[in-house]
Amino acid sequence: VSTAYIYTNLTLFYLFPKGTLKGFDQTINLILDESHERVFSSQQGVEQVVLGLYIVRGDNVAVIGEIDEETDSALDLGNIRAEPLNSVVH
């Protein structure tokens, strides 16, 4: 079982949910467990929103990548500032 960053273009979750990849199919539908989303702001640090078990439709997936848990846990999310991404327009 791998840990993956999933970039989606869902209206509600336009950043990247992170979680443990539990399953997928031929159309890249994904099942993530213990997932959370990192919400960025230019005013305050990164907020982590717990999502739990999360299913992502394959047509909303742009990139899947394995992460280094040691590097990820060393990030000081309270000091990271960034402008939020705009909503995807179809």
Helices and strands as residue ranges (DSSP letters): E 3-8, E 17-24, E 30-39, E 47-56, G 58-60, E 61-66, H 69-73, G 77-79
